[in-house]
Amino acid sequence: MHSEKRKEVRSAYPIPRGGKLQVLFDDKSILVTSVKDVSSTGIRLEIESPISVGENIMIRYLAETMDIKLNGTVVWNSIAAGNPADTAEPLPILIGVKLLSPSLLQALW
């Protein structure tokens, strides 16, 4: 798999109720199914379809009264790290994102 780069304390959080968490890039929108962990510099997400390493993305939490956007870069994904995409029972797709504006995480959690 990949080697962990983050040295900060990480915490796991559920996606806040009443909204949806998405990854936006190019003209695509991918739903986040789970937030695996969050640190001050990065976030590990389970998503519905793969995103290439090096892709500049925006993580968006959208709710009735809130629209929060965080910019980041995909630094690894589980497909590149050795999880085959064409197995009989698909494995979760995970991405590691280096955040460019981590202080905004406090607004979500």
C-alpha positions in Angstrom: 0.0 0.0 0.0 1.2 3.6 0.5 3.5 4.9 3.2 1.9 7.3 5.6 3.3 10.8 5.5 1.1 12.6 8.1 2.6 12.9 11.5 -0.3 14.9 13.1 -2.9 13.4 15.3 -5.8 12.1 13.3 -9.5 11.8 14.3 -12.4 10.0 12.7 -15.7 11.9 12.2 -19.0 11.0 10.6 -20.3 13.1 7.7 -22.6 15.7 9.4 -26.3 14.9 9.0 -28.5 16.9 6.8 -25.9 17.5 4.1 -23.7 15.8 1.5 -20.0 15.7 1.2 -18.6 15.7 -2.4 -15.3 15.8 -4.2 -15.3 18.2 -7.1 -12.7 18.3 -9.9 -12.9 19.3 -13.6 -16.7 19.0 -14.3 -17.1 16.0 -12.1 -18.8 15.5 -8.7 -18.1 12.3 -6.7 -20.0 11.5 -3.5 -18.0 10.8 -0.4 -19.3 7.7 1.4 -17.2 8.0 4.5 -14.6 10.2 6.2 -12.0 7.8 7.4 -9.8 10.3 9.3 -8.9 13.9 9.4 -5.7 15.8 10.5 -4.6 19.4 10.4 -3.0 18.8 7.0 -5.0 16.0 5.3 -8.0 13.9 5.1 -8.7 10.3 4.0 -12.0 9.7 2.3 -13.9 6.7 0.9 -15.5 7.7 -2.5 -17.7 6.2 -5.1 -15.3 6.3 -8.0 -11.5 6.7 -8.4 -9.6 10.0 -8.7 -6.1 10.1 -10.1 -3.1 10.9 -7.9 -2.0 14.5 -8.4 -5.5 15.7 -9.2 -6.4 19.1 -7.7 -9.8 18.8 -6.1 -12.3 20.7 -4.0 -14.0 18.9 -1.0 -17.5 20.4 -0.6 -19.9 20.0 2.2 -23.3 21.2 1.1 -26.3 21.5 3.5 -29.4 23.7 3.6 -27.6 26.5 5.5 -24.0 25.8 4.8 -21.7 25.5 1.8 -18.1 24.8 2.8 -15.3 24.2 0.3 -11.7 23.0 0.9 -9.0 22.9 -1.7 -6.6 20.0 -1.9 -4.6 17.6 -3.9 -5.0 13.8 -4.1 -1.6 12.4 -2.9 -2.6 8.7 -3.1 -5.4 6.4 -3.9 -6.2 2.8 -3.1 -6.2 1.8 -6.8 -2.6 3.0 -7.4 -1.7 1.5 -4.0 -2.6 -2.0 -5.1 -6.4 -2.5 -4.7 -7.5 -3.8 -8.1 -10.6 -2.1 -9.5 -12.0 -5.2 -11.2 -12.3 -7.7 -8.4 -15.4 -9.8 -8.0 -16.4 -7.9 -5.0 -15.2 -4.3 -5.4 -13.1 -2.9 -2.6 -13.7 0.6 -1.2 -11.9 3.3 -3.1 -9.9 5.4 -0.7 -8.0 8.7 -1.4 -5.6 10.6 0.7 -5.9 14.4 0.2 -3.3 17.0 1.2 -5.4 20.0 2.2 -4.4 23.5 1.1 -6.7 25.3 3.6 -6.9 23.0 6.6 -8.1 25.6 9.1 -11.5 25.5 7.5 -12.0 21.9 8.8 -13.0 23.4 12.1 -16.2 24.6 10.5 -17.2 21.0 9.7 -16.1 19.2 12.8 
